[in-house]
Amino acid sequence: SGDMTFSVDAKTKVVGPGMSTKEAALKKDGKPATVTEFLKSGDRVTVTYHEAGSTKHAATVRVTPPAK
C-alpha cells in the first residue's frame, strides 16, 4: 500500500484500453512512445516489476480504467 517509485526505460511496456491505438498514432507522427505519453496524474495502474539492487524497474504498467 502507499506510493512506490519505479524506474522505466524503453523496455517498459504500457498496456490498457486504447494504448495500442495511441502508440500507433505516435509512431505515425514520428514521436517516441514514452511512458509520459500514456499516463497522467491520478491514473490507477498495476505495475509488474523486478528489483535491480535498490531500484524497482517497471517491466509492465497496466492502466486501469476509472470506475463509473
Buried (B, 14 or more C-beta within 10 A) or exposed (E): EEEEEBEBEEEBBBBBEEBEEBBEEBEEEEEEBEBEBBBEEEEEBEBEBEEEEEEBBBEBBBBEEEEE
